[in-house]
Amino acid sequence: MTEEKTVNEILVVGPFKEEHKKRFEETGRDCRFTWFPDFTGREATPEIIASADVIIGNVKPGLIKESPKLKLLQLTSAGAD
């Protein structure tokens, strides 16, 4: 029996340098990254946010509760309301 690998969906919101993107992707080889270079995350659709296992950056707070798979939220700000 072959064990199926779980692919973590990682949503990254914010302007990261190419060298940092490369580091993320090398470290998370079993992950699928979706990049949105705008700090506001405006382009991240509710469907993309809902499919994320991990969110790095800030997205609309109201959409977080619609993310049943979310395991980790790493904000790029000092705090959350």
Order of alpha helices (4+ residues) and beta strands (2+ residues): beta-alpha-beta-alpha-beta-alpha-beta
